[in-house]
C-alpha cells in the first residue's frame, strides 16, 4: 500500500493538512477558487498568476488569498 505524505500549511490563517507535491494551481482548483478576482501571497510574497502551476506547496507555507469585491 502506498503511503500519501501530508504537509501542514496555513491558508488565510487556518491550519490545513494537504497532500504533498501539490501545485498552487491544483490547491486553488481543488478549493474552487477562480483566479480572475483574487490576489495570492505565499510566504509574504505576491505571486504572479502565470507562475502558479510551477509553485509547489511545501510544509509550513503560509498562503493568503484575497478576493476582490466590487462596490462603491
N, C-alpha and C positions, 0 to 999 in steps of 0.2 A: 504494500500500500504506500502510495506517495504522500509524503507529508507536505502540507501547504504552509509556508512560512508567513508569518504575520509581522507587520510593523505597526508601531503606535505613533500616531500623528495628532495634530490639533487642527480642526477646521473651524474657523470663526470662534475660537476659544473653547470648542468642545472636543474632548478626547475621543478618538476613534481608533479602531484596530482594523486594518485592511490587509489584503494580500500584498506581499512584497513584489517587487519588479513590475508595478503597475505605472503607467504613464499618467501625467497630469491630465491629458486629454481623456483617457479612459476613466479616471476618477470623476471628472466633470460629467462625462456621458452617463456613467452609472447612476449619478445623482440627478440626472435630467436637468443639468444646468446649461442653458444656452449661452454661447459666447458673445452674442450680439449686444447684450446690455449689462456686462459685468466687467470689473477690473479685478485682476488676480495678483496676489502677492504671495511669494514663497520665501520664508525666512527673511522678511523685511525687504525683499527686492521685487519691484514690479516686473511682471512677466510679459514679454511680447507674445501676443496671441499666436503669431506664426511659429513660435518655438515650443508650444505646449506639448506637441507629440514627442519631442525629444527629451523632455524633462521627466526623469524617473523619480518617483516618490521614495524617500528614504526614511528610516526610523528617526523619529524626533522632529520631522519637518513641521513647521507652523505655516498653515495656509489660511489666507484671508481672502474671501470672495465678497466683493462689494457690488450690489445690484443698483443700477441706475433707475431712478423712478422719476417720471415726468410730473410736472406740476407747475404751479405758477402763483 
